[in-house]
Amino acid sequence: MKRGIGLPGGREAVKDEYYISNLGVHPSAQGLGIGSALLKFAEDLACDAKLSKCSLIVGSYNQNAFRLYQRLGYQVVETVRNENPSLGYYRMVKVL
C-alpha cells in the first residue's frame, strides 16, 4: 500500500516484520488489558505467517501507548523528531 504522504523519517517496517497499524483503545476502556490482548492477537498472526518480528509506530506524544509497548517487549529502533510535535514518532520492534 502506498501512502499519500510519506513519513518524515524512514520506513514503517522491513520485509520480515508484521506491521501493526492503527491500534487504539478508547480512553474509557484503557487499563483493562484490551490493548495487550490486541497486540497478542497480532503477534500470533505474525507467528502464523512465519514472521519473526512485529513492528509499529507510536507518536512521541502518546506516552501511555509507548509505555505499554515497552512493557510488552517492544524496543525503539528509530526515533523521528519534527518541529511539529504531532509528527514525531518512535518505530518499535519486538522479536517474537
Beta strands, then each sheet from edge to edge (+ up, - down):
strand 1: 17-20
strand 2: 53-59
strand 3: 75-80
strand 4: 89-95
sheet 1: 1+ 2+ 4- 3+
end
